[in-house]
Amino acid sequence: MHLRAVYATDSGTVLGQVAEVTDQASIEEVPSTANNPDQPPTIYAVPSPLYRDVDFTLTCQASEVNGTYQIGHVALTLGKKVTLVGPGYSVESSVRGVQQVQ
């Protein structure tokens, strides 16, 4: 997956230079197709054919304020809406975790 930029969706602020991207199929829970009325269905975790989990590393100047990372005036809180932009696509997503890498 080629990712060109990551923006804060609400302000349009560029959050940093994309340094690394990894992606994998999201995991979906799918019930078994066996119909046994005496037992609940078995749930299987399978890779999604449609959805991807994307992890990326940004090179940026960030600070930590009260346990929250900030890039400029943008706080990277869980659930913060971001827009991922690549060649020929733009996808809205949200922050699911933040980790400082040295």
VMD Tcl script that builds the backbone (N, CA, C; Angstrom):
set m [mol new atoms 306]
animate dup $m
set s [atomselect $m all]
$s set {name element resname resid chain x y z} {
  {N N MET 1 A 0.858 -1.175 0.000}
  {CA C MET 1 A 0.000 0.000 0.000}
  {C C MET 1 A 0.896 1.227 0.000}
  {N N HIS 2 A 0.591 2.154 -0.879}
  {CA C HIS 2 A 1.352 3.395 -0.944}
  {C C HIS 2 A 0.523 4.507 -0.324}
  {N N LEU 3 A 1.066 5.145 0.695}
  {CA C LEU 3 A 0.375 6.212 1.415}
  {C C LEU 3 A 1.193 7.480 1.257}
  {N N ARG 4 A 0.581 8.530 0.721}
  {CA C ARG 4 A 1.308 9.774 0.470}
  {C C ARG 4 A 1.231 10.747 1.632}
  {N N ALA 5 A 0.070 10.832 2.288}
  {CA C ALA 5 A -0.099 11.831 3.346}
  {C C ALA 5 A -1.175 11.394 4.324}
  {N N VAL 6 A -1.085 11.950 5.541}
  {CA C VAL 6 A -2.097 11.726 6.560}
  {C C VAL 6 A -2.492 13.103 7.101}
  {N N TYR 7 A -3.795 13.387 7.065}
  {CA C TYR 7 A -4.312 14.677 7.490}
  {C C TYR 7 A -5.274 14.503 8.657}
  {N N ALA 8 A -5.369 15.531 9.515}
  {CA C ALA 8 A -6.444 15.600 10.498}
  {C C ALA 8 A -7.688 15.966 9.703}
  {N N THR 9 A -8.716 15.130 9.747}
  {CA C THR 9 A -9.903 15.331 8.912}
  {C C THR 9 A -10.605 16.654 9.217}
  {N N ASP 10 A -10.721 17.017 10.494}
  {CA C ASP 10 A -11.482 18.223 10.850}
  {C C ASP 10 A -10.780 19.519 10.467}
  {N N SER 11 A -9.443 19.565 10.512}
  {CA C SER 11 A -8.730 20.811 10.244}
  {C C SER 11 A -7.952 20.807 8.928}
  {N N GLY 12 A -7.717 19.629 8.345}
  {CA C GLY 12 A -6.926 19.541 7.127}
  {C C GLY 12 A -5.433 19.650 7.373}
  {N N THR 13 A -5.020 19.619 8.638}
  {CA C THR 13 A -3.615 19.738 8.998}
  {C C THR 13 A -2.846 18.479 8.584}
  {N N VAL 14 A -1.735 18.662 7.871}
  {CA C VAL 14 A -0.867 17.530 7.537}
  {C C VAL 14 A -0.185 17.116 8.837}
  {N N LEU 15 A -0.257 15.831 9.175}
  {CA C LEU 15 A 0.265 15.366 10.453}
  {C C LEU 15 A 1.735 14.986 10.416}
  {N N GLY 16 A 2.310 14.807 9.254}
  {CA C GLY 16 A 3.729 14.493 9.179}
  {C C GLY 16 A 4.070 13.800 7.877}
  {N N GLN 17 A 5.346 13.491 7.734}
  {CA C GLN 17 A 5.847 12.771 6.577}
  {C C GLN 17 A 5.657 11.277 6.813}
  {N N VAL 18 A 5.066 10.583 5.863}
  {CA C VAL 18 A 4.846 9.146 6.000}
  {C C VAL 18 A 6.190 8.441 5.811}
  {N N ALA 19 A 6.636 7.710 6.855}
  {CA C ALA 19 A 7.931 7.030 6.806}
  {C C ALA 19 A 7.796 5.546 6.509}
  {N N GLU 20 A 6.725 4.915 7.003}
  {CA C GLU 20 A 6.560 3.470 6.835}
  {C C GLU 20 A 5.078 3.132 6.891}
  {N N VAL 21 A 4.670 2.155 6.088}
  {CA C VAL 21 A 3.276 1.714 6.063}
  {C C VAL 21 A 3.237 0.187 6.021}
  {N N THR 22 A 2.406 -0.402 6.849}
  {CA C THR 22 A 2.126 -1.840 6.756}
  {C C THR 22 A 0.618 -2.005 6.798}
  {N N ASP 23 A 0.122 -2.980 6.074}
  {CA C ASP 23 A -1.311 -3.236 6.106}
  {C C ASP 23 A -1.567 -4.733 6.074}
  {N N GLN 24 A -2.711 -5.108 6.611}
  {CA C GLN 24 A -3.131 -6.506 6.608}
  {C C GLN 24 A -4.649 -6.544 6.612}
  {N N ALA 25 A -5.188 -7.660 6.230}
  {CA C ALA 25 A -6.646 -7.809 6.209}
  {C C ALA 25 A -7.200 -7.668 7.625}
  {N N SER 26 A -8.284 -6.923 7.753}
  {CA C SER 26 A -8.978 -6.832 9.039}
  {C C SER 26 A -9.579 -8.194 9.365}
  {N N ILE 27 A -9.786 -8.448 10.625}
  {CA C ILE 27 A -10.390 -9.710 11.038}
  {C C ILE 27 A -11.891 -9.503 11.245}
  {N N GLU 28 A -12.681 -10.370 10.641}
  {CA C GLU 28 A -14.141 -10.346 10.785}
  {C C GLU 28 A -14.590 -11.584 11.551}
  {N N GLU 29 A -15.682 -11.448 12.259}
  {CA C GLU 29 A -16.286 -12.604 12.924}
  {C C GLU 29 A -17.437 -13.100 12.069}
  {N N VAL 30 A -17.379 -14.381 11.724}
  {CA C VAL 30 A -18.372 -14.975 10.832}
  {C C VAL 30 A -18.973 -16.193 11.527}
  {N N PRO 31 A -20.312 -16.281 11.589}
  {CA C PRO 31 A -20.930 -17.461 12.213}
  {C C PRO 31 A -20.831 -18.672 11.287}
  {N N SER 32 A -20.820 -19.847 11.880}
  {CA C SER 32 A -20.796 -21.068 11.080}
  {C C SER 32 A -22.100 -21.188 10.306}
  {N N THR 33 A -22.060 -21.955 9.245}
  {CA C THR 33 A -23.262 -22.135 8.435}
  {C C THR 33 A -24.043 -23.377 8.845}
  {N N ALA 34 A -23.512 -24.130 9.797}
  {CA C ALA 34 A -24.218 -25.344 10.247}
  {C C ALA 34 A -25.455 -24.932 11.051}
  {N N ASN 35 A -26.571 -25.495 10.698}
  {CA C ASN 35 A -27.819 -25.179 11.397}
  {C C ASN 35 A -28.151 -26.291 12.374}
  {N N ASN 36 A -27.748 -26.115 13.590}
  {CA C ASN 36 A -28.079 -27.050 14.649}
  {C C ASN 36 A -28.892 -26.277 15.678}
  {N N PRO 37 A -30.213 -26.471 15.704}
  {CA C PRO 37 A -31.059 -25.671 16.591}
  {C C PRO 37 A -30.782 -25.903 18.071}
  {N N ASP 38 A -30.069 -26.968 18.410}
  {CA C ASP 38 A -29.799 -27.265 19.815}
  {C C ASP 38 A -28.558 -26.543 20.346}
  {N N GLN 39 A -27.763 -25.954 19.464}
  {CA C GLN 39 A -26.546 -25.288 19.904}
  {C C GLN 39 A -26.412 -23.926 19.227}
  {N N PRO 40 A -25.776 -22.988 19.955}
  {CA C PRO 40 A -25.536 -21.678 19.320}
  {C C PRO 40 A -24.511 -21.836 18.201}
  {N N PRO 41 A -24.523 -20.937 17.217}
  {CA C PRO 41 A -23.555 -21.053 16.118}
  {C C PRO 41 A -22.126 -20.813 16.611}
  {N N THR 42 A -21.182 -21.449 15.977}
  {CA C THR 42 A -19.770 -21.216 16.261}
  {C C THR 42 A -19.341 -19.981 15.478}
  {N N ILE 43 A -18.572 -19.122 16.121}
  {CA C ILE 43 A -18.093 -17.901 15.474}
  {C C ILE 43 A -16.628 -18.103 15.095}
  {N N TYR 44 A -16.297 -17.807 13.844}
  {CA C TYR 44 A -14.933 -17.932 13.351}
  {C C TYR 44 A -14.369 -16.551 13.047}
  {N N ALA 45 A -13.089 -16.352 13.338}
  {CA C ALA 45 A -12.385 -15.130 12.964}
  {C C ALA 45 A -11.677 -15.399 11.637}
  {N N VAL 46 A -12.030 -14.618 10.612}
  {CA C VAL 46 A -11.450 -14.816 9.285}
  {C C VAL 46 A -10.970 -13.476 8.721}
  {N N PRO 47 A -9.965 -13.499 7.850}
  {CA C PRO 47 A -9.520 -12.258 7.212}
  {C C PRO 47 A -10.625 -11.691 6.316}
  {N N SER 48 A -10.819 -10.394 6.391}
  {CA C SER 48 A -11.827 -9.727 5.571}
  {C C SER 48 A -11.358 -9.603 4.127}
  {N N PRO 49 A -12.237 -9.899 3.178}
  {CA C PRO 49 A -11.869 -9.684 1.777}
  {C C PRO 49 A -11.982 -8.211 1.368}
  {N N LEU 50 A -12.608 -7.369 2.212}
  {CA C LEU 50 A -12.853 -5.968 1.854}
  {C C LEU 50 A -12.056 -4.957 2.668}
  {N N TYR 51 A -11.858 -5.200 3.958}
  {CA C TYR 51 A -11.311 -4.185 4.848}
  {C C TYR 51 A -9.873 -4.486 5.234}
  {N N ARG 52 A -9.077 -3.419 5.411}
  {CA C ARG 52 A -7.662 -3.533 5.757}
  {C C ARG 52 A -7.381 -2.740 7.029}
  {N N ASP 53 A -6.488 -3.247 7.866}
  {CA C ASP 53 A -5.939 -2.502 8.993}
  {C C ASP 53 A -4.618 -1.927 8.518}
  {N N VAL 54 A -4.447 -0.624 8.673}
  {CA C VAL 54 A -3.246 0.053 8.195}
  {C C VAL 54 A -2.512 0.652 9.392}
  {N N ASP 55 A -1.257 0.293 9.528}
  {CA C ASP 55 A -0.377 0.902 10.525}
  {C C ASP 55 A 0.638 1.741 9.767}
  {N N PHE 56 A 0.891 2.951 10.270}
  {CA C PHE 56 A 1.868 3.793 9.591}
  {C C PHE 56 A 2.690 4.556 10.615}
  {N N THR 57 A 3.902 4.906 10.191}
  {CA C THR 57 A 4.807 5.697 11.008}
  {C C THR 57 A 4.961 7.055 10.349}
  {N N LEU 58 A 4.773 8.108 11.147}
  {CA C LEU 58 A 4.952 9.468 10.666}
  {C C LEU 58 A 6.229 10.039 11.249}
  {N N THR 59 A 6.979 10.762 10.431}
  {CA C THR 59 A 8.098 11.546 10.924}
  {C C THR 59 A 7.558 12.957 11.121}
  {N N CYS 60 A 7.583 13.422 12.367}
  {CA C CYS 60 A 7.002 14.730 12.655}
  {C C CYS 60 A 7.573 15.272 13.958}
  {N N GLN 61 A 7.293 16.519 14.208}
  {CA C GLN 61 A 7.662 17.154 15.468}
  {C C GLN 61 A 6.427 17.100 16.352}
  {N N ALA 62 A 6.483 16.279 17.384}
  {CA C ALA 62 A 5.329 16.100 18.266}
  {C C ALA 62 A 5.743 16.396 19.700}
  {N N SER 63 A 4.759 16.645 20.534}
  {CA C SER 63 A 5.013 16.846 21.957}
  {C C SER 63 A 3.976 16.058 22.739}
  {N N GLU 64 A 4.302 15.785 23.987}
  {CA C GLU 64 A 3.361 15.078 24.856}
  {C C GLU 64 A 2.848 16.067 25.888}
  {N N VAL 65 A 1.530 16.228 25.944}
  {CA C VAL 65 A 0.903 17.150 26.880}
  {C C VAL 65 A -0.160 16.385 27.655}
  {N N ASN 66 A 0.026 16.257 28.955}
  {CA C ASN 66 A -0.918 15.541 29.824}
  {C C ASN 66 A -1.243 14.139 29.299}
  {N N GLY 67 A -0.223 13.422 28.820}
  {CA C GLY 67 A -0.417 12.054 28.361}
  {C C GLY 67 A -0.985 11.932 26.958}
  {N N THR 68 A -1.164 13.053 26.259}
  {CA C THR 68 A -1.683 13.044 24.890}
  {C C THR 68 A -0.613 13.584 23.949}
  {N N TYR 69 A -0.390 12.893 22.846}
  {CA C TYR 69 A 0.563 13.382 21.855}
  {C C TYR 69 A -0.106 14.442 21.002}
  {N N GLN 70 A 0.650 15.502 20.705}
  {CA C GLN 70 A 0.152 16.577 19.866}
  {C C GLN 70 A 1.128 16.849 18.743}
  {N N ILE 71 A 0.589 17.055 17.562}
  {CA C ILE 71 A 1.372 17.502 16.420}
  {C C ILE 71 A 0.850 18.895 16.111}
  {N N GLY 72 A 1.661 19.904 16.409}
  {CA C GLY 72 A 1.174 21.280 16.320}
  {C C GLY 72 A 0.041 21.459 17.314}
  {N N HIS 73 A -1.097 21.931 16.843}
  {CA C HIS 73 A -2.270 22.108 17.718}
  {C C HIS 73 A -3.218 20.907 17.690}
  {N N VAL 74 A -2.877 19.857 16.951}
  {CA C VAL 74 A -3.761 18.701 16.782}
  {C C VAL 74 A -3.416 17.623 17.801}
  {N N ALA 75 A -4.373 17.307 18.682}
  {CA C ALA 75 A -4.187 16.238 19.664}
  {C C ALA 75 A -4.538 14.902 19.026}
  {N N LEU 76 A -3.654 13.922 19.141}
  {CA C LEU 76 A -3.893 12.589 18.565}
  {C C LEU 76 A -4.566 11.707 19.611}
  {N N THR 77 A -5.838 11.904 19.803}
  {CA C THR 77 A -6.608 11.120 20.759}
  {C C THR 77 A -7.217 9.909 20.057}
  {N N LEU 78 A -7.501 8.874 20.827}
  {CA C LEU 78 A -8.160 7.698 20.244}
  {C C LEU 78 A -9.490 8.121 19.649}
  {N N GLY 79 A -9.751 7.664 18.446}
  {CA C GLY 79 A -10.985 8.019 17.755}
  {C C GLY 79 A -10.873 9.267 16.894}
  {N N LYS 80 A -9.756 10.001 16.984}
  {CA C LYS 80 A -9.557 11.204 16.177}
  {C C LYS 80 A -9.661 10.838 14.703}
  {N N LYS 81 A -10.466 11.571 13.967}
  {CA C LYS 81 A -10.648 11.305 12.540}
  {C C LYS 81 A -9.431 11.780 11.750}
  {N N VAL 82 A -8.919 10.899 10.892}
  {CA C VAL 82 A -7.807 11.230 10.009}
  {C C VAL 82 A -8.182 10.813 8.595}
  {N N THR 83 A -7.543 11.441 7.632}
  {CA C THR 83 A -7.750 11.109 6.228}
  {C C THR 83 A -6.436 10.590 5.666}
  {N N LEU 84 A -6.467 9.387 5.109}
  {CA C LEU 84 A -5.296 8.775 4.488}
  {C C LEU 84 A -5.388 9.020 2.986}
  {N N VAL 85 A -4.319 9.539 2.400}
  {CA C VAL 85 A -4.328 9.884 0.982}
  {C C VAL 85 A -3.217 9.128 0.275}
  {N N GLY 86 A -3.579 8.456 -0.806}
  {CA C GLY 86 A -2.618 7.720 -1.628}
  {C C GLY 86 A -2.877 8.022 -3.083}
  {N N PRO 87 A -2.196 7.337 -3.982}
  {CA C PRO 87 A -2.405 7.585 -5.408}
  {C C PRO 87 A -3.793 7.114 -5.839}
  {N N GLY 88 A -4.661 8.051 -6.153}
  {CA C GLY 88 A -5.994 7.705 -6.641}
  {C C GLY 88 A -7.012 7.394 -5.567}
  {N N TYR 89 A -6.715 7.623 -4.308}
  {CA C TYR 89 A -7.710 7.376 -3.267}
  {C C TYR 89 A -7.527 8.304 -2.078}
  {N N SER 90 A -8.594 8.459 -1.333}
  {CA C SER 90 A -8.611 9.207 -0.079}
  {C C SER 90 A -9.607 8.490 0.817}
  {N N VAL 91 A -9.177 8.077 2.001}
  {CA C VAL 91 A -10.011 7.272 2.882}
  {C C VAL 91 A -10.038 7.896 4.267}
  {N N GLU 92 A -11.238 8.027 4.839}
  {CA C GLU 92 A -11.350 8.482 6.220}
  {C C GLU 92 A -11.169 7.311 7.149}
  {N N SER 93 A -10.452 7.562 8.238}
  {CA C SER 93 A -10.207 6.538 9.237}
  {C C SER 93 A -10.186 7.211 10.600}
  {N N SER 94 A -9.701 6.506 11.602}
  {CA C SER 94 A -9.572 7.102 12.927}
  {C C SER 94 A -8.348 6.543 13.629}
  {N N VAL 95 A -7.854 7.299 14.594}
  {CA C VAL 95 A -6.691 6.890 15.370}
  {C C VAL 95 A -7.112 5.775 16.318}
  {N N ARG 96 A -6.409 4.646 16.247}
  {CA C ARG 96 A -6.702 3.501 17.134}
  {C C ARG 96 A -5.604 3.292 18.150}
  {N N GLY 97 A -4.514 4.008 17.997}
  {CA C GLY 97 A -3.405 3.918 18.936}
  {C C GLY 97 A -2.288 4.844 18.510}
  {N N VAL 98 A -1.516 5.318 19.483}
  {CA C VAL 98 A -0.377 6.188 19.209}
  {C C VAL 98 A 0.800 5.650 20.003}
  {N N GLN 99 A 1.935 5.550 19.347}
  {CA C GLN 99 A 3.129 5.040 20.000}
  {C C GLN 99 A 4.308 5.883 19.535}
  {N N GLN 100 A 5.094 6.345 20.477}
  {CA C GLN 100 A 6.280 7.109 20.135}
  {C C GLN 100 A 7.415 6.170 19.752}
  {N N VAL 101 A 8.052 6.452 18.618}
  {CA C VAL 101 A 9.177 5.650 18.134}
  {C C VAL 101 A 10.386 6.569 18.049}
  {N N GLN 102 A 11.484 6.138 18.608}
  {CA C GLN 102 A 12.705 6.948 18.575}
  {C C GLN 102 A 13.520 6.644 17.355}
}
mol reanalyze $m
mol bondsrecalc $m
mol representation Tube
mol addrep $m
